[in-house]
Structure formats: C-alpha cells, structure tokens
Amino acid sequence: MLKIYTRKNCAECAATKLYLKTKGVAFEEVSLDQNPELYTHFKNEGKKRTPIVESSVGDWLGFSPKKLNDYIRSEA
C-alpha cells in the first residue's frame, strides 16, 4: 500500500491525495505535524519536501503524477 507523509497547508500533499482519490487508489496518510519525531528523522535524511511518498515502485518527494501513475500501473 502507498504511504504518504504529509504536512498541513502543503499544496503538493493536497494535490497528491486528490489525485489518488480521483483514481480510486487507497493510501495510508501519516501526518508529520502530529509526529514531530518522524519529521525530524526525515529532515536528518535530507527529505525536506512533502509529501514523502513510499511505494512498491520506489520512494519520492513532492507531487509527481508520472510516479503515481507508475505505481497505479504496477498494482493493476
């Protein structure tokens, strides 16, 4: 399953979630605002952009329709 780490007021997070909902794709959302230790962990890894997406086809930062479509195709 797709896991998305988000922050509130993040336009790319909102776009990613909307895109997935429109395509009918299930995902797990983890709020970095409610999990500050995770946010610190990702920052220490150099992941300073959200959403942070973890998937079976790889991980990436930000809104990426191409990578989301790659994931959707791989799960079909």
mmCIF file of the N, C-alpha and C atoms, coordinates in Angstrom:
data_MODEL
# 
_entry.id   MODEL 
# 
loop_
_atom_site.group_PDB 
_atom_site.id 
_atom_site.type_symbol 
_atom_site.label_atom_id 
_atom_site.label_alt_id 
_atom_site.label_comp_id 
_atom_site.label_asym_id 
_atom_site.label_entity_id 
_atom_site.label_seq_id 
_atom_site.pdbx_PDB_ins_code 
_atom_site.Cartn_x 
_atom_site.Cartn_y 
_atom_site.Cartn_z 
_atom_site.occupancy 
_atom_site.B_iso_or_equiv 
_atom_site.pdbx_formal_charge 
_atom_site.auth_seq_id 
_atom_site.auth_comp_id 
_atom_site.auth_asym_id 
_atom_site.auth_atom_id 
_atom_site.pdbx_PDB_model_num 
ATOM 1   N N  . MET A 1 1  ? 0.846  -1.189 0.000   1.00 0.00 ? 1  MET A N  1 
ATOM 2   C CA . MET A 1 1  ? 0.000  0.000  0.000   1.00 0.00 ? 1  MET A CA 1 
ATOM 3   C C  . MET A 1 1  ? 0.883  1.241  0.000   1.00 0.00 ? 1  MET A C  1 
ATOM 4   N N  . LEU A 1 2  ? 0.389  2.249  -0.619  1.00 0.00 ? 2  LEU A N  1 
ATOM 5   C CA . LEU A 1 2  ? 1.061  3.537  -0.697  1.00 0.00 ? 2  LEU A CA 1 
ATOM 6   C C  . LEU A 1 2  ? 0.994  4.225  0.667   1.00 0.00 ? 2  LEU A C  1 
ATOM 7   N N  . LYS A 1 3  ? 2.111  4.781  1.098   1.00 0.00 ? 3  LYS A N  1 
ATOM 8   C CA . LYS A 1 3  ? 2.147  5.533  2.351   1.00 0.00 ? 3  LYS A CA 1 
ATOM 9   C C  . LYS A 1 3  ? 2.613  6.939  2.029   1.00 0.00 ? 3  LYS A C  1 
ATOM 10  N N  . ILE A 1 4  ? 1.857  7.923  2.531   1.00 0.00 ? 4  ILE A N  1 
ATOM 11  C CA . ILE A 1 4  ? 2.151  9.322  2.238   1.00 0.00 ? 4  ILE A CA 1 
ATOM 12  C C  . ILE A 1 4  ? 2.323  10.083 3.547   1.00 0.00 ? 4  ILE A C  1 
ATOM 13  N N  . TYR A 1 5  ? 3.487  10.701 3.701   1.00 0.00 ? 5  TYR A N  1 
ATOM 14  C CA . TYR A 1 5  ? 3.766  11.533 4.863   1.00 0.00 ? 5  TYR A CA 1 
ATOM 15  C C  . TYR A 1 5  ? 3.474  12.976 4.461   1.00 0.00 ? 5  TYR A C  1 
ATOM 16  N N  . THR A 1 6  ? 2.571  13.615 5.185   1.00 0.00 ? 6  THR A N  1 
ATOM 17  C CA . THR A 1 6  ? 2.092  14.940 4.801   1.00 0.00 ? 6  THR A CA 1 
ATOM 18  C C  . THR A 1 6  ? 2.268  15.960 5.922   1.00 0.00 ? 6  THR A C  1 
ATOM 19  N N  . ARG A 1 7  ? 2.113  17.228 5.525   1.00 0.00 ? 7  ARG A N  1 
ATOM 20  C CA . ARG A 1 7  ? 2.046  18.342 6.475   1.00 0.00 ? 7  ARG A CA 1 
ATOM 21  C C  . ARG A 1 7  ? 0.829  19.164 6.099   1.00 0.00 ? 7  ARG A C  1 
ATOM 22  N N  . LYS A 1 8  ? 0.222  19.802 7.089   1.00 0.00 ? 8  LYS A N  1 
ATOM 23  C CA . LYS A 1 8  ? -0.942 20.631 6.775   1.00 0.00 ? 8  LYS A CA 1 
ATOM 24  C C  . LYS A 1 8  ? -0.478 21.871 6.019   1.00 0.00 ? 8  LYS A C  1 
ATOM 25  N N  . ASN A 1 9  ? -1.368 22.425 5.239   1.00 0.00 ? 9  ASN A N  1 
ATOM 26  C CA . ASN A 1 9  ? -1.090 23.586 4.391   1.00 0.00 ? 9  ASN A CA 1 
ATOM 27  C C  . ASN A 1 9  ? -0.040 23.293 3.328   1.00 0.00 ? 9  ASN A C  1 
ATOM 28  N N  . CYS A 1 10 ? 0.086  22.039 2.935   1.00 0.00 ? 10 CYS A N  1 
ATOM 29  C CA . CYS A 1 10 ? 1.028  21.623 1.892   1.00 0.00 ? 10 CYS A CA 1 
ATOM 30  C C  . CYS A 1 10 ? 0.234  21.395 0.602   1.00 0.00 ? 10 CYS A C  1 
ATOM 31  N N  . ALA A 1 11 ? 0.441  22.271 -0.368  1.00 0.00 ? 11 ALA A N  1 
ATOM 32  C CA . ALA A 1 11 ? -0.313 22.170 -1.624  1.00 0.00 ? 11 ALA A CA 1 
ATOM 33  C C  . ALA A 1 11 ? 0.000  20.884 -2.387  1.00 0.00 ? 11 ALA A C  1 
ATOM 34  N N  . GLU A 1 12 ? 1.267  20.455 -2.368  1.00 0.00 ? 12 GLU A N  1 
ATOM 35  C CA . GLU A 1 12 ? 1.628  19.232 -3.076  1.00 0.00 ? 12 GLU A CA 1 
ATOM 36  C C  . GLU A 1 12 ? 1.039  17.999 -2.387  1.00 0.00 ? 12 GLU A C  1 
ATOM 37  N N  . CYS A 1 13 ? 0.907  18.064 -1.071  1.00 0.00 ? 13 CYS A N  1 
ATOM 38  C CA . CYS A 1 13 ? 0.267  16.968 -0.335  1.00 0.00 ? 13 CYS A CA 1 
ATOM 39  C C  . CYS A 1 13 ? -1.203 16.865 -0.739  1.00 0.00 ? 13 CYS A C  1 
ATOM 40  N N  . ALA A 1 14 ? -1.877 18.006 -0.764  1.00 0.00 ? 14 ALA A N  1 
ATOM 41  C CA . ALA A 1 14 ? -3.292 18.031 -1.138  1.00 0.00 ? 14 ALA A CA 1 
ATOM 42  C C  . ALA A 1 14 ? -3.478 17.539 -2.571  1.00 0.00 ? 14 ALA A C  1 
ATOM 43  N N  . ALA A 1 15 ? -2.599 17.949 -3.476  1.00 0.00 ? 15 ALA A N  1 
ATOM 44  C CA . ALA A 1 15 ? -2.695 17.524 -4.875  1.00 0.00 ? 15 ALA A CA 1 
ATOM 45  C C  . ALA A 1 15 ? -2.490 16.018 -5.003  1.00 0.00 ? 15 ALA A C  1 
ATOM 46  N N  . THR A 1 16 ? -1.539 15.473 -4.256  1.00 0.00 ? 16 THR A N  1 
ATOM 47  C CA . THR A 1 16 ? -1.270 14.035 -4.303  1.00 0.00 ? 16 THR A CA 1 
ATOM 48  C C  . THR A 1 16 ? -2.470 13.249 -3.799  1.00 0.00 ? 16 THR A C  1 
ATOM 49  N N  . LYS A 1 17 ? -3.036 13.662 -2.670  1.00 0.00 ? 17 LYS A N  1 
ATOM 50  C CA . LYS A 1 17 ? -4.196 12.963 -2.112  1.00 0.00 ? 17 LYS A CA 1 
ATOM 51  C C  . LYS A 1 17 ? -5.401 13.055 -3.042  1.00 0.00 ? 17 LYS A C  1 
ATOM 52  N N  . LEU A 1 18 ? -5.635 14.225 -3.611  1.00 0.00 ? 18 LEU A N  1 
ATOM 53  C CA . LEU A 1 18 ? -6.756 14.396 -4.529  1.00 0.00 ? 18 LEU A CA 1 
ATOM 54  C C  . LEU A 1 18 ? -6.580 13.525 -5.769  1.00 0.00 ? 18 LEU A C  1 
ATOM 55  N N  . TYR A 1 19 ? -5.376 13.484 -6.301  1.00 0.00 ? 19 TYR A N  1 
ATOM 56  C CA . TYR A 1 19 ? -5.082 12.673 -7.486  1.00 0.00 ? 19 TYR A CA 1 
ATOM 57  C C  . TYR A 1 19 ? -5.387 11.204 -7.203  1.00 0.00 ? 19 TYR A C  1 
ATOM 58  N N  . LEU A 1 20 ? -4.917 10.717 -6.061  1.00 0.00 ? 20 LEU A N  1 
ATOM 59  C CA . LEU A 1 20 ? -5.139 9.310  -5.713  1.00 0.00 ? 20 LEU A CA 1 
ATOM 60  C C  . LEU A 1 20 ? -6.612 9.010  -5.472  1.00 0.00 ? 20 LEU A C  1 
ATOM 61  N N  . LYS A 1 21 ? -7.311 9.918  -4.794  1.00 0.00 ? 21 LYS A N  1 
ATOM 62  C CA . LYS A 1 21 ? -8.748 9.728  -4.550  1.00 0.00 ? 21 LYS A CA 1 
ATOM 63  C C  . LYS A 1 21 ? -9.513 9.699  -5.866  1.00 0.00 ? 21 LYS A C  1 
ATOM 64  N N  . THR A 1 22 ? -9.148 10.587 -6.796  1.00 0.00 ? 22 THR A N  1 
ATOM 65  C CA . THR A 1 22 ? -9.797 10.629 -8.109  1.00 0.00 ? 22 THR A CA 1 
ATOM 66  C C  . THR A 1 22 ? -9.607 9.322  -8.864  1.00 0.00 ? 22 THR A C  1 
ATOM 67  N N  . LYS A 1 23 ? -8.441 8.696  -8.685  1.00 0.00 ? 23 LYS A N  1 
ATOM 68  C CA . LYS A 1 23 ? -8.124 7.432  -9.362  1.00 0.00 ? 23 LYS A CA 1 
ATOM 69  C C  . LYS A 1 23 ? -8.626 6.215  -8.576  1.00 0.00 ? 23 LYS A C  1 
ATOM 70  N N  . GLY A 1 24 ? -9.181 6.442  -7.384  1.00 0.00 ? 24 GLY A N  1 
ATOM 71  C CA . GLY A 1 24 ? -9.691 5.344  -6.569  1.00 0.00 ? 24 GLY A CA 1 
ATOM 72  C C  . GLY A 1 24 ? -8.612 4.494  -5.929  1.00 0.00 ? 24 GLY A C  1 
ATOM 73  N N  . VAL A 1 25 ? -7.473 5.106  -5.645  1.00 0.00 ? 25 VAL A N  1 
ATOM 74  C CA . VAL A 1 25 ? -6.333 4.378  -5.087  1.00 0.00 ? 25 VAL A CA 1 
ATOM 75  C C  . VAL A 1 25 ? -6.285 4.573  -3.570  1.00 0.00 ? 25 VAL A C  1 
ATOM 76  N N  . ALA A 1 26 ? -6.205 3.457  -2.844  1.00 0.00 ? 26 ALA A N  1 
ATOM 77  C CA . ALA A 1 26 ? -6.108 3.519  -1.387  1.00 0.00 ? 26 ALA A CA 1 
ATOM 78  C C  . ALA A 1 26 ? -4.694 3.914  -0.978  1.00 0.00 ? 26 ALA A C  1 
ATOM 79  N N  . PHE A 1 27 ? -4.600 4.655  0.106   1.00 0.00 ? 27 PHE A N  1 
ATOM 80  C CA . PHE A 1 27 ? -3.294 5.046  0.628   1.00 0.00 ? 27 PHE A CA 1 
ATOM 81  C C  . PHE A 1 27 ? -3.406 5.275  2.122   1.00 0.00 ? 27 PHE A C  1 
ATOM 82  N N  . GLU A 1 28 ? -2.272 5.189  2.781   1.00 0.00 ? 28 GLU A N  1 
ATOM 83  C CA . GLU A 1 28 ? -2.191 5.489  4.203   1.00 0.00 ? 28 GLU A CA 1 
ATOM 84  C C  . GLU A 1 28 ? -1.530 6.851  4.340   1.00 0.00 ? 28 GLU A C  1 
ATOM 85  N N  . GLU A 1 29 ? -2.160 7.730  5.097   1.00 0.00 ? 29 GLU A N  1 
ATOM 86  C CA . GLU A 1 29 ? -1.596 9.064  5.323   1.00 0.00 ? 29 GLU A CA 1 
ATOM 87  C C  . GLU A 1 29 ? -1.054 9.154  6.742   1.00 0.00 ? 29 GLU A C  1 
ATOM 88  N N  . VAL A 1 30 ? 0.154  9.672  6.865   1.00 0.00 ? 30 VAL A N  1 
ATOM 89  C CA . VAL A 1 30 ? 0.770  9.901  8.169   1.00 0.00 ? 30 VAL A CA 1 
ATOM 90  C C  . VAL A 1 30 ? 1.087  11.391 8.263   1.00 0.00 ? 30 VAL A C  1 
ATOM 91  N N  . SER A 1 31 ? 0.513  12.042 9.258   1.00 0.00 ? 31 SER A N  1 
ATOM 92  C CA . SER A 1 31 ? 0.739  13.475 9.445   1.00 0.00 ? 31 SER A CA 1 
ATOM 93  C C  . SER A 1 31 ? 2.065  13.714 10.156  1.00 0.00 ? 31 SER A C  1 
ATOM 94  N N  . LEU A 1 32 ? 2.936  14.454 9.507   1.00 0.00 ? 32 LEU A N  1 
ATOM 95  C CA . LEU A 1 32 ? 4.205  14.812 10.143  1.00 0.00 ? 32 LEU A CA 1 
ATOM 96  C C  . LEU A 1 32 ? 4.001  15.891 11.203  1.00 0.00 ? 32 LEU A C  1 
ATOM 97  N N  . ASP A 1 33 ? 2.898  16.625 11.102  1.00 0.00 ? 33 ASP A N  1 
ATOM 98  C CA . ASP A 1 33 ? 2.585  17.626 12.125  1.00 0.00 ? 33 ASP A CA 1 
ATOM 99  C C  . ASP A 1 33 ? 2.251  16.939 13.451  1.00 0.00 ? 33 ASP A C  1 
ATOM 100 N N  . GLN A 1 34 ? 1.642  15.768 13.375  1.00 0.00 ? 34 GLN A N  1 
ATOM 101 C CA . GLN A 1 34 ? 1.276  15.028 14.580  1.00 0.00 ? 34 GLN A CA 1 
ATOM 102 C C  . GLN A 1 34 ? 2.371  14.056 15.019  1.00 0.00 ? 34 GLN A C  1 
ATOM 103 N N  . ASN A 1 35 ? 3.409  13.929 14.216  1.00 0.00 ? 35 ASN A N  1 
ATOM 104 C CA . ASN A 1 35 ? 4.530  13.039 14.514  1.00 0.00 ? 35 ASN A CA 1 
ATOM 105 C C  . ASN A 1 35 ? 5.851  13.785 14.315  1.00 0.00 ? 35 ASN A C  1 
ATOM 106 N N  . PRO A 1 36 ? 6.151  14.736 15.195  1.00 0.00 ? 36 PRO A N  1 
ATOM 107 C CA . PRO A 1 36 ? 7.344  15.569 15.001  1.00 0.00 ? 36 PRO A CA 1 
ATOM 108 C C  . PRO A 1 36 ? 8.652  14.779 14.986  1.00 0.00 ? 36 PRO A C  1 
ATOM 109 N N  . GLU A 1 37 ? 8.680  13.622 15.677  1.00 0.00 ? 37 GLU A N  1 
ATOM 110 C CA . GLU A 1 37 ? 9.905  12.818 15.665  1.00 0.00 ? 37 GLU A CA 1 
ATOM 111 C C  . GLU A 1 37 ? 10.164 12.260 14.274  1.00 0.00 ? 37 GLU A C  1 
ATOM 112 N N  . LEU A 1 38 ? 9.110  11.904 13.546  1.00 0.00 ? 38 LEU A N  1 
ATOM 113 C CA . LEU A 1 38 ? 9.258  11.444 12.163  1.00 0.00 ? 38 LEU A CA 1 
ATOM 114 C C  . LEU A 1 38 ? 9.737  12.580 11.265  1.00 0.00 ? 38 LEU A C  1 
ATOM 115 N N  . TYR A 1 39 ? 9.163  13.760 11.479  1.00 0.00 ? 39 TYR A N  1 
ATOM 116 C CA . TYR A 1 39 ? 9.568  14.921 10.684  1.00 0.00 ? 39 TYR A CA 1 
ATOM 117 C C  . TYR A 1 39 ? 11.068 15.183 10.872  1.00 0.00 ? 39 TYR A C  1 
ATOM 118 N N  . THR A 1 40 ? 11.532 15.119 12.111  1.00 0.00 ? 40 THR A N  1 
ATOM 119 C CA . THR A 1 40 ? 12.959 15.318 12.403  1.00 0.00 ? 40 THR A CA 1 
ATOM 120 C C  . THR A 1 40 ? 13.790 14.228 11.731  1.00 0.00 ? 40 THR A C  1 
ATOM 121 N N  . HIS A 1 41 ? 13.324 12.994 11.808  1.00 0.00 ? 41 HIS A N  1 
ATOM 122 C CA . HIS A 1 41 ? 14.024 11.872 11.176  1.00 0.00 ? 41 HIS A CA 1 
ATOM 123 C C  . HIS A 1 41 ? 14.190 12.112 9.669   1.00 0.00 ? 41 HIS A C  1 
ATOM 124 N N  . PHE A 1 42 ? 13.092 12.483 8.997   1.00 0.00 ? 42 PHE A N  1 
ATOM 125 C CA . PHE A 1 42 ? 13.157 12.722 7.549   1.00 0.00 ? 42 PHE A CA 1 
ATOM 126 C C  . PHE A 1 42 ? 14.061 13.914 7.225   1.00 0.00 ? 42 PHE A C  1 
ATOM 127 N N  . LYS A 1 43 ? 13.978 14.975 8.015   1.00 0.00 ? 43 LYS A N  1 
ATOM 128 C CA . LYS A 1 43 ? 14.846 16.136 7.792   1.00 0.00 ? 43 LYS A CA 1 
ATOM 129 C C  . LYS A 1 43 ? 16.308 15.745 7.904   1.00 0.00 ? 43 LYS A C  1 
ATOM 130 N N  . ASN A 1 44 ? 16.631 14.905 8.883   1.00 0.00 ? 44 ASN A N  1 
ATOM 131 C CA . ASN A 1 44 ? 18.016 14.453 9.062   1.00 0.00 ? 44 ASN A CA 1 
ATOM 132 C C  . ASN A 1 44 ? 18.488 13.597 7.890   1.00 0.00 ? 44 ASN A C  1 
ATOM 133 N N  . GLU A 1 45 ? 17.549 12.967 7.185   1.00 0.00 ? 45 GLU A N  1 
ATOM 134 C CA . GLU A 1 45 ? 17.878 12.190 5.981   1.00 0.00 ? 45 GLU A CA 1 
ATOM 135 C C  . GLU A 1 45 ? 17.942 13.073 4.733   1.00 0.00 ? 45 GLU A C  1 
ATOM 136 N N  . GLY A 1 46 ? 17.650 14.365 4.894   1.00 0.00 ? 46 GLY A N  1 
ATOM 137 C CA . GLY A 1 46 ? 17.673 15.280 3.766   1.00 0.00 ? 46 GLY A CA 1 
ATOM 138 C C  . GLY A 1 46 ? 16.345 15.384 3.037   1.00 0.00 ? 46 GLY A C  1 
ATOM 139 N N  . LYS A 1 47 ? 15.310 14.771 3.593   1.00 0.00 ? 47 LYS A N  1 
ATOM 140 C CA . LYS A 1 47 ? 13.972 14.810 2.976   1.00 0.00 ? 47 LYS A CA 1 
ATOM 141 C C  . LYS A 1 47 ? 13.204 15.971 3.588   1.00 0.00 ? 47 LYS A C  1 
ATOM 142 N N  . LYS A 1 48 ? 13.319 17.120 2.934   1.00 0.00 ? 48 LYS A N  1 
ATOM 143 C CA . LYS A 1 48 ? 12.733 18.341 3.492   1.00 0.00 ? 48 LYS A CA 1 
ATOM 144 C C  . LYS A 1 48 ? 11.498 18.796 2.724   1.00 0.00 ? 48 LYS A C  1 
ATOM 145 N N  . ARG A 1 49 ? 11.083 18.032 1.722   1.00 0.00 ? 49 ARG A N  1 
ATOM 146 C CA . ARG A 1 49 ? 9.934  18.394 0.896   1.00 0.00 ? 49 ARG A CA 1 
ATOM 147 C C  . ARG A 1 49 ? 8.827  17.374 1.137   1.00 0.00 ? 49 ARG A C  1 
ATOM 148 N N  . THR A 1 50 ? 7.598  17.832 1.163   1.00 0.00 ? 50 THR A N  1 
ATOM 149 C CA . THR A 1 50 ? 6.463  16.933 1.318   1.00 0.00 ? 50 THR A CA 1 
ATOM 150 C C  . THR A 1 50 ? 5.543  17.047 0.113   1.00 0.00 ? 50 THR A C  1 
ATOM 151 N N  . PRO A 1 51 ? 4.763  16.013 -0.156  1.00 0.00 ? 51 PRO A N  1 
ATOM 152 C CA . PRO A 1 51 ? 4.680  14.782 0.610   1.00 0.00 ? 51 PRO A CA 1 
ATOM 153 C C  . PRO A 1 51 ? 5.899  13.892 0.371   1.00 0.00 ? 51 PRO A C  1 
ATOM 154 N N  . ILE A 1 52 ? 6.145  13.034 1.337   1.00 0.00 ? 52 ILE A N  1 
ATOM 155 C CA . ILE A 1 52 ? 7.125  11.972 1.185   1.00 0.00 ? 52 ILE A CA 1 
ATOM 156 C C  . ILE A 1 52 ? 6.312  10.726 0.887   1.00 0.00 ? 52 ILE A C  1 
ATOM 157 N N  . VAL A 1 53 ? 6.534  10.146 -0.275  1.00 0.00 ? 53 VAL A N  1 
ATOM 158 C CA . VAL A 1 53 ? 5.723  9.014  -0.723  1.00 0.00 ? 53 VAL A CA 1 
ATOM 159 C C  . VAL A 1 53 ? 6.584  7.755  -0.719  1.00 0.00 ? 53 VAL A C  1 
ATOM 160 N N  . GLU A 1 54 ? 6.071  6.717  -0.074  1.00 0.00 ? 54 GLU A N  1 
ATOM 161 C CA . GLU A 1 54 ? 6.737  5.414  -0.073  1.00 0.00 ? 54 GLU A CA 1 
ATOM 162 C C  . GLU A 1 54 ? 5.828  4.436  -0.803  1.00 0.00 ? 54 GLU A C  1 
ATOM 163 N N  . SER A 1 55 ? 6.389  3.751  -1.808  1.00 0.00 ? 55 SER A N  1 
ATOM 164 C CA . SER A 1 55 ? 5.579  2.834  -2.602  1.00 0.00 ? 55 SER A CA 1 
ATOM 165 C C  . SER A 1 55 ? 6.392  1.617  -3.026  1.00 0.00 ? 55 SER A C  1 
ATOM 166 N N  . SER A 1 56 ? 5.707  0.669  -3.622  1.00 0.00 ? 56 SER A N  1 
ATOM 167 C CA . SER A 1 56 ? 6.362  -0.552 -4.102  1.00 0.00 ? 56 SER A CA 1 
ATOM 168 C C  . SER A 1 56 ? 7.245  -0.290 -5.321  1.00 0.00 ? 56 SER A C  1 
ATOM 169 N N  . VAL A 1 57 ? 7.090  0.868  -5.960  1.00 0.00 ? 57 VAL A N  1 
ATOM 170 C CA . VAL A 1 57 ? 7.915  1.190  -7.135  1.00 0.00 ? 57 VAL A CA 1 
ATOM 171 C C  . VAL A 1 57 ? 9.005  2.214  -6.793  1.00 0.00 ? 57 VAL A C  1 
ATOM 172 N N  . GLY A 1 58 ? 9.159  2.500  -5.516  1.00 0.00 ? 58 GLY A N  1 
ATOM 173 C CA . GLY A 1 58 ? 10.181 3.448  -5.080  1.00 0.00 ? 58 GLY A CA 1 
ATOM 174 C C  . GLY A 1 58 ? 9.593  4.565  -4.243  1.00 0.00 ? 58 GLY A C  1 
ATOM 175 N N  . ASP A 1 59 ? 10.451 5.362  -3.694  1.00 0.00 ? 59 ASP A N  1 
ATOM 176 C CA . ASP A 1 59 ? 10.045 6.484  -2.851  1.00 0.00 ? 59 ASP A CA 1 
ATOM 177 C C  . ASP A 1 59 ? 10.387 7.790  -3.561  1.00 0.00 ? 59 ASP A C  1 
ATOM 178 N N  . TRP A 1 60 ? 9.611  8.836  -3.263  1.00 0.00 ? 60 TRP A N  1 
ATOM 179 C CA . TRP A 1 60 ? 9.897  10.142 -3.858  1.00 0.00 ? 60 TRP A CA 1 
ATOM 180 C C  . TRP A 1 60 ? 9.320  11.247 -2.995  1.00 0.00 ? 60 TRP A C  1 
ATOM 181 N N  . LEU A 1 61 ? 9.722  12.461 -3.321  1.00 0.00 ? 61 LEU A N  1 
ATOM 182 C CA . LEU A 1 61 ? 9.247  13.658 -2.627  1.00 0.00 ? 61 LEU A CA 1 
ATOM 183 C C  . LEU A 1 61 ? 8.415  14.492 -3.585  1.00 0.00 ? 61 LEU A C  1 
ATOM 184 N N  . GLY A 1 62 ? 7.360  15.112 -3.062  1.00 0.00 ? 62 GLY A N  1 
ATOM 185 C CA . GLY A 1 62 ? 6.554  16.025 -3.854  1.00 0.00 ? 62 GLY A CA 1 
ATOM 186 C C  . GLY A 1 62 ? 5.488  15.334 -4.689  1.00 0.00 ? 62 GLY A C  1 
ATOM 187 N N  . PHE A 1 63 ? 4.706  16.166 -5.364  1.00 0.00 ? 63 PHE A N  1 
ATOM 188 C CA . PHE A 1 63 ? 3.625  15.683 -6.228  1.00 0.00 ? 63 PHE A CA 1 
ATOM 189 C C  . PHE A 1 63 ? 4.204  15.284 -7.581  1.00 0.00 ? 63 PHE A C  1 
ATOM 190 N N  . SER A 1 64 ? 4.021  14.007 -7.947  1.00 0.00 ? 64 SER A N  1 
ATOM 191 C CA . SER A 1 64 ? 4.555  13.501 -9.205  1.00 0.00 ? 64 SER A CA 1 
ATOM 192 C C  . SER A 1 64 ? 3.527  12.599 -9.885  1.00 0.00 ? 64 SER A C  1 
ATOM 193 N N  . PRO A 1 65 ? 2.703  13.164 -10.780 1.00 0.00 ? 65 PRO A N  1 
ATOM 194 C CA . PRO A 1 65 ? 1.707  12.337 -11.477 1.00 0.00 ? 65 PRO A CA 1 
ATOM 195 C C  . PRO A 1 65 ? 2.336  11.149 -12.202 1.00 0.00 ? 65 PRO A C  1 
ATOM 196 N N  . LYS A 1 66 ? 3.523  11.331 -12.787 1.00 0.00 ? 66 LYS A N  1 
ATOM 197 C CA . LYS A 1 66 ? 4.166  10.233 -13.505 1.00 0.00 ? 66 LYS A CA 1 
ATOM 198 C C  . LYS A 1 66 ? 4.472  9.068  -12.568 1.00 0.00 ? 66 LYS A C  1 
ATOM 199 N N  . LYS A 1 67 ? 5.064  9.367  -11.422 1.00 0.00 ? 67 LYS A N  1 
ATOM 200 C CA . LYS A 1 67 ? 5.394  8.307  -10.468 1.00 0.00 ? 67 LYS A CA 1 
ATOM 201 C C  . LYS A 1 67 ? 4.136  7.687  -9.875  1.00 0.00 ? 67 LYS A C  1 
ATOM 202 N N  . LEU A 1 68 ? 3.116  8.503  -9.641  1.00 0.00 ? 68 LEU A N  1 
ATOM 203 C CA . LEU A 1 68 ? 1.851  7.962  -9.147  1.00 0.00 ? 68 LEU A CA 1 
ATOM 204 C C  . LEU A 1 68 ? 1.238  7.014  -10.177 1.00 0.00 ? 68 LEU A C  1 
ATOM 205 N N  . ASN A 1 69 ? 1.293  7.399  -11.445 1.00 0.00 ? 69 ASN A N  1 
ATOM 206 C CA . ASN A 1 69 ? 0.767  6.525  -12.498 1.00 0.00 ? 69 ASN A CA 1 
ATOM 207 C C  . ASN A 1 69 ? 1.584  5.244  -12.605 1.00 0.00 ? 69 ASN A C  1 
ATOM 208 N N  . ASP A 1 70 ? 2.892  5.325  -12.461 1.00 0.00 ? 70 ASP A N  1 
ATOM 209 C CA . ASP A 1 70 ? 3.743  4.134  -12.456 1.00 0.00 ? 70 ASP A CA 1 
ATOM 210 C C  . ASP A 1 70 ? 3.297  3.176  -11.345 1.00 0.00 ? 70 ASP A C  1 
ATOM 211 N N  . TYR A 1 71 ? 3.027  3.726  -10.177 1.00 0.00 ? 71 TYR A N  1 
ATOM 212 C CA . TYR A 1 71 ? 2.558  2.925  -9.051  1.00 0.00 ? 71 TYR A CA 1 
ATOM 213 C C  . TYR A 1 71 ? 1.212  2.283  -9.378  1.00 0.00 ? 71 TYR A C  1 
ATOM 214 N N  . ILE A 1 72 ? 0.285  3.083  -9.889  1.00 0.00 ? 72 ILE A N  1 
ATOM 215 C CA . ILE A 1 72 ? -1.061 2.574  -10.213 1.00 0.00 ? 72 ILE A CA 1 
ATOM 216 C C  . ILE A 1 72 ? -0.966 1.441  -11.218 1.00 0.00 ? 72 ILE A C  1 
ATOM 217 N N  . ARG A 1 73 ? -0.151 1.603  -12.254 1.00 0.00 ? 73 ARG A N  1 
ATOM 218 C CA . ARG A 1 73 ? 0.018  0.535  -13.261 1.00 0.00 ? 73 ARG A CA 1 
ATOM 219 C C  . ARG A 1 73 ? 0.613  -0.722 -12.644 1.00 0.00 ? 73 ARG A C  1 
ATOM 220 N N  . SER A 1 74 ? 1.551  -0.553 -11.733 1.00 0.00 ? 74 SER A N  1 
ATOM 221 C CA . SER A 1 74 ? 2.209  -1.722 -11.128 1.00 0.00 ? 74 SER A CA 1 
ATOM 222 C C  . SER A 1 74 ? 1.264  -2.513 -10.228 1.00 0.00 ? 74 SER A C  1 
ATOM 223 N N  . GLU A 1 75 ? 0.249  -1.853 -9.703  1.00 0.00 ? 75 GLU A N  1 
ATOM 224 C CA . GLU A 1 75 ? -0.696 -2.501 -8.813  1.00 0.00 ? 75 GLU A CA 1 
ATOM 225 C C  . GLU A 1 75 ? -1.900 -3.090 -9.533  1.00 0.00 ? 75 GLU A C  1 
ATOM 226 N N  . ALA A 1 76 ? -2.027 -2.782 -10.825 1.00 0.00 ? 76 ALA A N  1 
ATOM 227 C CA . ALA A 1 76 ? -3.200 -3.252 -11.591 1.00 0.00 ? 76 ALA A CA 1 
ATOM 228 C C  . ALA A 1 76 ? -3.118 -4.725 -11.913 1.00 0.00 ? 76 ALA A C  1 
# 
